[in-house]
């Protein structure tokens, strides 16, 4: 069929209109897809608990939302559940959200879930479910139950069957210590963590609590604790029970040996260094008693105690004074009081000197005698007296000042 020029123009216009219509439709669909934003969130859940997956759509134009499992099987299509797993339950369905819960989560549920929006082309968003498995109660053990002071001991702490691997911290009282940690992965993807702590103990560590603390995102306040038991050699101290003051001739002396150790010392003995203990000395366990002291008893007396860890001693130096030593001795002088009194006296003297100095300065030149003026011109003594200035009327002014 032949087509004239006008017909050709008509066909060309028709084709243009149809093409423009298809282009506008495609552009509108593209803008619609880009305007619908699909989103979701990753989920971490403890084994046995519930996980919730939310597929959210912004500016939905009635497109269908569905949720797929890691095997891309449809869990929910709109508000319908094709998958025969009753652990999945619909929490919320609307044009803008499909929210589904998964109860009693197990390790087999871990993986990537797909939120899908039926547009052209389809949109997808991914939610990764991570299953956390808490470790069992930590197992704490020691190389030895009892250790002697100065020796080294080793403690171990094990956290088994966790995902991800746990970390272990050590505390001795309020002090944090550092152990050496090893991590082993088991065949089922679980982790066993062991930490070893080595420390040298002292007698101050006896009874100190040592704790291993487990850090894991699935559990809090998980720890094990034990108390150190440290053996240490005796601590010895001699106390003079009687007399309270000087040891004089003729008086009695009583000494007590105070002993502490772990285990408690089972042997306590007294001796006199470089000499024998006086013959009439009475020793009863940790007590030593000497009556009727005299200067021949002077010397160093030693208390010795021992246990399974070691031996220790303390010395007491005896010096016997004369029978009247210390009697009638002046009382102790409070030097602070004396110093205060001296300071006050000196201050008073200084003030007196200042006052006298000011007084002398004020009355300077007044120390003289007012002799009778005009006596030189008198013919005799009587006339001189009569001619003296002031005569007897100025007696009050004619004073002599003596200091």
FENGIWO-V585956 format. One record per residue. N is the residue number from 1. RES is the residue in one small letter. SS is DSSP state (H for helix, E for strand, L for the rest). PSI is psi in radians with two decimals (* if undefined). OMEGA is omega in radians with two decimals (* if undefined). Layout:
BEGIN
{{N | RES | SS | PSI | OMEGA} {N | RES | SS | PSI | OMEGA}}
END
This chain:
BEGIN
{{1 | x | L | 2.26 | -3.11} {2 | x | L | 2.47 | -3.11} {3 | x | L | 2.24 | -3.13} {4 | x | L | 3.12 | -3.09} {5 | x | H | -0.75 | -3.14} {6 | x | H | -0.65 | 3.11} {7 | x | H | -0.69 | 3.12} {8 | x | H | -0.67 | 3.13} {9 | x | H | -0.67 | -3.14} {10 | x | H | -0.77 | 3.13} {11 | x | H | -0.74 | -3.13} {12 | x | H | -0.73 | 3.12} {13 | x | H | -0.67 | -3.13} {14 | x | H | -0.78 | 3.14} {15 | x | H | -0.71 | -3.13} {16 | x | H | -0.75 | -3.13} {17 | x | H | -0.77 | 3.14} {18 | x | H | -0.77 | 3.14} {19 | x | H | -0.74 | 3.13} {20 | x | H | -0.66 | 3.14} {21 | x | H | -0.79 | 3.10} {22 | x | H | -0.71 | -3.14} {23 | x | H | -0.75 | 3.12} {24 | x | H | -0.68 | 3.12} {25 | x | H | -0.76 | 3.13} {26 | x | H | -0.71 | 3.13} {27 | x | H | -0.70 | 3.13} {28 | x | H | -0.73 | 3.11} {29 | x | H | -0.70 | 3.13} {30 | x | H | -0.78 | 3.11} {31 | x | H | -0.64 | -3.14} {32 | x | H | -0.74 | 3.13} {33 | x | H | -0.78 | -3.10} {34 | x | H | -0.48 | -3.14} {35 | x | H | -0.34 | 3.13} {36 | x | L | 1.86 | -3.09} {37 | x | E | 2.07 | -3.14} {38 | x | E | 2.31 | -3.12} {39 | x | E | 2.80 | 3.10} {40 | x | L | -3.09 | -3.11} {41 | x | L | 2.60 | 3.00} {42 | x | L | 2.69 | -3.05} {43 | x | E | 2.29 | 2.98} {44 | x | E | 2.28 | -3.06} {45 | x | E | 2.50 | 3.10} {46 | x | E | 2.43 | -3.13} {47 | x | L | 2.30 | 3.14} {48 | x | L | -0.22 | 3.13} {49 | x | L | -2.95 | -3.03} {50 | x | L | 2.42 | 3.05} {51 | x | E | 2.55 | 3.13} {52 | x | E | 2.24 | 3.12} {53 | x | E | 2.28 | -3.12} {54 | x | E | 2.09 | 3.04} {55 | x | E | 2.01 | -3.04} {56 | x | E | 2.45 | -3.13} {57 | x | E | 2.32 | 3.06} {58 | x | E | 2.28 | 3.14} {59 | x | L | 0.89 | 3.14} {60 | x | L | 2.38 | 3.11} {61 | x | L | 0.75 | -3.14} {62 | x | L | 0.37 | 3.03} {63 | x | L | 2.63 | -3.06} {64 | x | L | 2.39 | 3.06} {65 | x | E | 2.38 | 3.03} {66 | x | E | 2.78 | -3.12} {67 | x | E | 2.28 | -3.13} {68 | x | E | 2.60 | 3.08} {69 | x | L | 3.07 | -3.12} {70 | x | L | -0.38 | 3.09} {71 | x | L | 0.15 | 3.14} {72 | x | L | 0.57 | 2.96} {73 | x | L | 2.44 | -3.08} {74 | x | E | 2.11 | 3.08} {75 | x | E | -0.89 | 3.08} {76 | x | E | 2.34 | 3.00} {77 | x | E | 1.92 | -2.91} {78 | x | L | -2.08 | -3.14} {79 | x | L | 0.36 | -3.12} {80 | x | E | 2.39 | -3.13} {81 | x | L | 1.76 | 3.09} {82 | x | L | -0.50 | -3.05} {83 | x | L | 2.32 | -3.10} {84 | x | L | 1.13 | 3.08} {85 | x | L | 1.81 | -3.02} {86 | x | L | -0.14 | 3.08} {87 | x | L | -0.40 | 3.05} {88 | x | E | 2.20 | 3.14} {89 | x | E | 2.50 | 3.13} {90 | x | E | 2.14 | 3.11} {91 | x | E | -0.71 | -3.14} {92 | x | E | 2.45 | 3.04} {93 | x | E | 2.24 | 3.06} {94 | x | E | -3.11 | 3.12} {95 | x | L | -0.40 | -3.03} {96 | x | L | -0.04 | -3.12} {97 | x | E | 2.47 | 2.92} {98 | x | E | 1.91 | -3.09} {99 | x | E | 2.21 | -3.05} {100 | x | E | 2.43 | 3.09} {101 | x | E | 2.59 | 3.09} {102 | x | E | 1.99 | -3.10} {103 | x | L | 2.81 | 3.09} {104 | x | L | 0.99 | -3.07} {105 | x | L | 2.42 | 3.08} {106 | x | L | 3.01 | -3.14} {107 | x | H | -0.51 | -3.13} {108 | x | H | -0.28 | 3.13} {109 | x | H | -0.09 | -3.10} {110 | x | L | 2.47 | 3.10} {111 | x | E | -2.91 | -3.07} {112 | x | E | 2.08 | 3.09} {113 | x | E | 2.60 | -2.99} {114 | x | E | 2.16 | 2.93} {115 | x | E | 2.20 | -3.05} {116 | x | E | 2.39 | 3.11} {117 | x | E | 2.16 | -3.09} {118 | x | L | 1.55 | 3.00} {119 | x | L | -3.09 | 3.10} {120 | x | L | 1.79 | 0.01} {121 | x | L | 2.88 | -3.13} {122 | x | L | 2.62 | 3.06} {123 | x | E | 2.57 | 3.11} {124 | x | E | 2.52 | 3.01} {125 | x | E | 2.63 | -2.97} {126 | x | E | 2.37 | 3.09} {127 | x | E | 2.01 | 3.12} {128 | x | E | 2.15 | 3.06} {129 | x | E | 2.13 | 3.09} {130 | x | E | 2.19 | -3.11} {131 | x | E | 2.16 | 3.13} {132 | x | E | 2.32 | 3.12} {133 | x | E | 2.00 | -3.13} {134 | x | L | 2.60 | 3.10} {135 | x | L | 2.81 | 3.03} {136 | x | L | 3.08 | 3.13} {137 | x | L | 2.34 | -3.10} {138 | x | L | 2.53 | 3.10} {139 | x | E | 2.10 | -3.09} {140 | x | E | 2.33 | -3.11} {141 | x | E | 2.79 | 3.14} {142 | x | E | 2.71 | 3.14} {143 | x | L | -0.62 | 3.11} {144 | x | L | 2.57 | -3.10} {145 | x | L | -0.63 | -3.11} {146 | x | L | 2.39 | -3.12} {147 | x | E | 2.51 | 3.13} {148 | x | E | 2.62 | -3.12} {149 | x | L | 2.48 | -3.13} {150 | x | L | -0.18 | 3.14} {151 | x | L | 2.85 | -3.14} {152 | x | E | 2.48 | 3.08} {153 | x | E | 2.82 | -3.12} {154 | x | E | 2.33 | 3.07} {155 | x | E | 2.50 | 3.10} {156 | x | E | 2.57 | 3.11} {157 | x | E | 2.29 | -3.06} {158 | x | E | 2.27 | 3.04} {159 | x | E | 2.05 | -3.00} {160 | x | E | 2.63 | 2.94} {161 | x | E | 0.89 | 3.13} {162 | x | E | 2.81 | 3.06} {163 | x | E | 2.06 | -0.07} {164 | x | L | -3.06 | -3.12} {165 | x | L | 2.43 | 3.11} {166 | x | L | 2.92 | 2.98} {167 | x | E | 2.67 | -3.04} {168 | x | E | 2.29 | 3.04} {169 | x | E | 2.69 | 3.14} {170 | x | E | 2.46 | 3.06} {171 | x | E | 2.34 | 2.97} {172 | x | E | 1.79 | -2.99} {173 | x | L | -2.12 | 3.10} {174 | x | L | 0.06 | -3.08} {175 | x | E | 2.23 | 3.11} {176 | x | E | 2.34 | -3.13} {177 | x | E | 2.86 | -3.10} {178 | x | L | 2.21 | 3.08} {179 | x | L | 3.07 | 3.12} {180 | x | E | 2.11 | -2.98} {181 | x | E | 2.46 | 3.05} {182 | x | E | 2.51 | -3.10} {183 | x | E | 2.23 | 3.10} {184 | x | E | 2.30 | 3.09} {185 | x | E | 2.30 | -3.12} {186 | x | L | 3.04 | -3.05} {187 | x | L | -0.48 | -3.09} {188 | x | L | 0.31 | 3.09} {189 | x | L | 0.16 | 3.10} {190 | x | L | 2.97 | -3.10} {191 | x | E | 2.43 | 3.02} {192 | x | E | 2.19 | -3.07} {193 | x | E | 2.32 | 3.11} {194 | x | E | 2.34 | 3.10} {195 | x | E | 2.38 | 3.13} {196 | x | E | 2.31 | -3.13} {197 | x | E | 2.21 | 3.09} {198 | x | E | 2.32 | 3.13} {199 | x | E | 2.59 | 3.08} {200 | x | E | 2.25 | -3.00} {201 | x | L | 2.70 | 3.03} {202 | x | L | 3.05 | -3.11} {203 | x | H | -0.45 | 3.10} {204 | x | H | -0.32 | -3.14} {205 | x | H | -0.13 | -3.13} {206 | x | L | 2.15 | -3.12} {207 | x | L | 0.01 | -3.14} {208 | x | L | 2.37 | 3.10} {209 | x | E | 2.34 | 3.05} {210 | x | E | 2.22 | -3.07} {211 | x | E | 2.48 | 2.92} {212 | x | E | 2.22 | -3.02} {213 | x | E | 2.27 | -3.10} {214 | x | E | 2.20 | 3.05} {215 | x | E | 2.13 | -3.12} {216 | x | E | 2.45 | -3.10} {217 | x | L | -0.29 | -3.09} {218 | x | L | -0.04 | -3.06} {219 | x | E | 2.66 | 3.10} {220 | x | E | 2.70 | 3.04} {221 | x | E | 0.74 | 3.08} {222 | x | E | 2.06 | -3.09} {223 | x | E | 2.88 | 3.03} {224 | x | E | 2.65 | -3.05} {225 | x | E | 2.58 | 3.00} {226 | x | E | 2.79 | -3.09} {227 | x | E | 2.36 | 3.12} {228 | x | L | 2.46 | 3.03} {229 | x | L | 1.95 | -3.03} {230 | x | E | 2.27 | 3.04} {231 | x | E | 2.41 | -3.14} {232 | x | E | 2.69 | -3.08} {233 | x | E | 2.86 | -3.04} {234 | x | E | 2.67 | 2.93} {235 | x | E | 2.19 | -2.99} {236 | x | E | 2.39 | 3.08} {237 | x | E | 2.25 | 3.12} {238 | x | E | 2.30 | 3.13} {239 | x | E | 2.31 | 3.07} {240 | x | E | 1.83 | -3.12} {241 | x | E | -0.59 | 3.14} {242 | x | E | 2.45 | -0.11} {243 | x | L | 3.00 | -3.12} {244 | x | L | -0.54 | -3.09} {245 | x | L | -2.28 | -3.10} {246 | x | L | 2.59 | 3.04} {247 | x | L | 1.91 | -3.05} {248 | x | E | 2.83 | 3.07} {249 | x | L | 2.41 | 3.11} {250 | x | L | -0.25 | 3.13} {251 | x | L | 3.00 | 3.11} {252 | x | L | 2.69 | 3.12} {253 | x | E | 2.31 | 3.08} {254 | x | E | 2.14 | 3.11} {255 | x | E | 2.50 | 3.09} {256 | x | E | 2.33 | -3.14} {257 | x | E | 1.95 | 3.12} {258 | x | E | 2.14 | -3.02} {259 | x | E | 2.40 | 3.07} {260 | x | E | 2.49 | 3.14} {261 | x | E | 2.97 | 3.09} {262 | x | E | 2.00 | 0.00} {263 | x | L | 2.85 | -3.13} {264 | x | L | 2.28 | -3.11} {265 | x | L | 2.31 | -3.11} {266 | x | L | -0.01 | -3.13} {267 | x | E | 2.10 | 3.10} {268 | x | E | 2.27 | -3.11} {269 | x | E | 2.68 | 3.10} {270 | x | E | 2.54 | 3.04} {271 | x | E | 2.87 | 3.08} {272 | x | E | 2.12 | -3.06} {273 | x | L | 2.26 | 3.09} {274 | x | L | 0.33 | 3.11} {275 | x | L | 2.98 | 3.11} {276 | x | L | 2.64 | 3.05} {277 | x | L | 2.40 | 3.11} {278 | x | L | 2.49 | -2.99} {279 | x | L | -0.58 | -3.09} {280 | x | L | 0.32 | 3.06} {281 | x | L | 2.37 | 3.11} {282 | x | E | 2.11 | 3.12} {283 | x | E | 2.12 | 3.11} {284 | x | E | 1.71 | -3.13} {285 | x | L | -1.97 | -3.10} {286 | x | L | 0.07 | -3.11} {287 | x | E | 2.49 | 3.07} {288 | x | E | 2.30 | -3.08} {289 | x | E | 2.22 | 3.07} {290 | x | E | 2.24 | 3.10} {291 | x | L | 2.76 | 3.06} {292 | x | L | 1.12 | -3.09} {293 | x | L | 2.55 | 2.93} {294 | x | L | 2.95 | -2.99} {295 | x | H | -0.29 | 3.10} {296 | x | H | -0.22 | 3.13} {297 | x | H | -0.06 | 3.14} {298 | x | L | 2.51 | 3.12} {299 | x | E | -3.01 | -3.12} {300 | x | E | 2.14 | 3.12} {301 | x | E | 2.32 | -3.00} {302 | x | E | 2.35 | 3.01} {303 | x | E | 2.19 | -3.09} {304 | x | E | 2.29 | 3.10} {305 | x | E | 2.57 | -3.11} {306 | x | E | 2.67 | 2.99} {307 | x | L | -2.90 | -3.05} {308 | x | L | -0.35 | -3.09} {309 | x | L | -0.69 | -3.09} {310 | x | L | -2.90 | -3.06} {311 | x | E | 2.56 | 3.11} {312 | x | E | 2.83 | -3.12} {313 | x | E | 2.91 | 3.02} {314 | x | E | 2.57 | -3.09} {315 | x | E | 2.57 | 3.02} {316 | x | E | 2.17 | -3.13} {317 | x | E | 2.04 | 3.14} {318 | x | E | 2.24 | 3.02} {319 | x | L | 2.01 | -3.09} {320 | x | L | 2.15 | 3.14} {321 | x | E | 2.93 | 3.02} {322 | x | L | 2.72 | -3.05} {323 | x | L | -0.50 | -3.12} {324 | x | L | 0.21 | -3.14} {325 | x | L | 2.31 | 3.10} {326 | x | L | -0.23 | -3.13} {327 | x | L | 2.52 | 3.13} {328 | x | L | 0.18 | 3.12} {329 | x | L | 2.44 | -3.13} {330 | x | L | 2.58 | 3.12} {331 | x | L | 2.75 | -3.14} {332 | x | L | 2.36 | -3.11} {333 | x | L | 2.30 | 3.10} {334 | x | L | 1.72 | -3.09} {335 | x | H | -0.49 | 3.13} {336 | x | H | -0.72 | 3.13} {337 | x | H | -0.78 | 3.13} {338 | x | H | -0.78 | 3.12} {339 | x | H | -0.68 | 3.13} {340 | x | H | -0.75 | 3.13} {341 | x | H | -0.80 | 3.12} {342 | x | H | -0.72 | -3.14} {343 | x | H | -0.72 | 3.14} {344 | x | H | -0.77 | 3.14} {345 | x | H | -0.81 | -3.14} {346 | x | H | -0.67 | 3.12} {347 | x | H | -0.70 | 3.13} {348 | x | H | -0.73 | 3.11} {349 | x | H | -0.76 | 3.14} {350 | x | H | -0.75 | 3.13} {351 | x | H | -0.72 | 3.13} {352 | x | H | -0.74 | 3.12} {353 | x | H | -0.69 | 3.14} {354 | x | H | -0.76 | -3.14} {355 | x | H | -0.80 | 3.12} {356 | x | H | -0.70 | 3.13} {357 | x | H | -0.76 | 3.12} {358 | x | H | -0.64 | -3.13} {359 | x | H | -0.81 | 3.13} {360 | x | H | -0.70 | -3.12} {361 | x | H | -0.65 | -3.11} {362 | x | H | -0.60 | -3.07} {363 | x | L | 0.40 | -3.14} {364 | x | L | 2.30 | 3.10} {365 | x | L | -0.08 | -3.13} {366 | x | L | -0.05 | -3.12} {367 | x | L | 1.58 | 3.06} {368 | x | L | 2.93 | 3.11} {369 | x | L | 2.38 | 3.12} {370 | x | L | 1.57 | 3.13} {371 | x | L | 2.73 | -3.10} {372 | x | L | 2.07 | 3.10} {373 | x | L | 2.57 | -3.13} {374 | x | L | 0.03 | -3.13} {375 | x | H | -0.48 | -3.11} {376 | x | H | -0.46 | -3.09} {377 | x | H | -0.11 | -3.08} {378 | x | L | 2.58 | 3.13} {379 | x | L | -0.50 | 3.12} {380 | x | L | -3.12 | -3.08} {381 | x | H | -0.70 | -3.12} {382 | x | H | -0.74 | 3.13} {383 | x | H | -0.64 | 3.12} {384 | x | H | -0.69 | -3.13} {385 | x | H | -0.72 | -3.12} {386 | x | H | -0.64 | -3.10} {387 | x | H | -0.14 | -3.13} {388 | x | L | 2.44 | -3.10} {389 | x | L | 2.23 | 3.10} {390 | x | L | -0.44 | -3.10} {391 | x | H | -2.51 | 3.14} {392 | x | H | -0.19 | -3.12} {393 | x | H | -0.35 | -3.11} {394 | x | H | 0.54 | -3.10} {395 | x | L | -0.62 | -3.09} {396 | x | L | -0.50 | -3.10} {397 | x | L | -0.30 | -3.10} {398 | x | L | 1.30 | -3.14} {399 | x | L | 2.58 | 3.03} {400 | x | L | 2.44 | -3.10} {401 | x | L | 2.15 | 3.10} {402 | x | L | 2.41 | 3.11} {403 | x | L | * | *}}
END
